[in-house]
């Protein structure tokens, strides 16, 4: 029920691909995927996670790609161009 309540409050499923430098081998990049419900466009939960990363984790951030999808949206109405009946 928690997820439905969040979606009704305009939270969106947010996925971030985080590329970071390995601490022992800085020329190598590692990928980390983060996914959580968050509010677009400010993404406070993602910002909190990235601040934690910068202060507590040794791997220096290289880049972050963010994708967000609104899960609850108005229904789409499309008229059918044909009708088939099976009996």
C-alpha positions, -999 to 999 in steps of 0.1 A, spaced: 0 0 0 29 23 6 39 23 -31 4 33 -42 3 61 -17 36 74 -30 25 72 -66 -7 92 -58 15 119 -42 33 123 -76 64 102 -67 79 85 -97 100 54 -101 135 68 -106 165 49 -119 200 63 -118 230 48 -135 260 60 -115 295 56 -130 323 60 -105 361 55 -105 374 25 -86 395 36 -56 424 13 -63 424 18 -101 412 53 -108 414 49 -146 387 21 -144 350 30 -142 324 9 -124 286 11 -128 261 11 -100 223 12 -106 201 30 -80 163 27 -80 138 44 -57 106 63 -57 114 100 -59 99 134 -68 109 149 -102 125 173 -112 145 179 -79 150 142 -70 156 148 -32 161 111 -24 187 108 -52 204 140 -41 206 126 -5 221 94 -18 247 112 -39 257 134 -10 261 103 11 282 87 -17 305 118 -19 311 119 18 312 82 28 323 62 -2 358 63 -16 349 59 -53 349 93 -69 317 100 -90 322 102 -128 286 107 -141 250 100 -132 222 93 -158 187 96 -145 155 82 -159 121 88 -143 87 74 -152 53 87 -140 34 55 -130 0 70 -124 -13 91 -153 -46 98 -170 -60 70 -191 -56 72 -229 -86 69 -251 -81 55 -285 -109 47 -310 -108 14 -327 -106 14 -365 -122 -20 -368 -143 -44 -348 -142 -82 -351 -167 -106 -335 -160 -143 -329 -189 -166 -322 
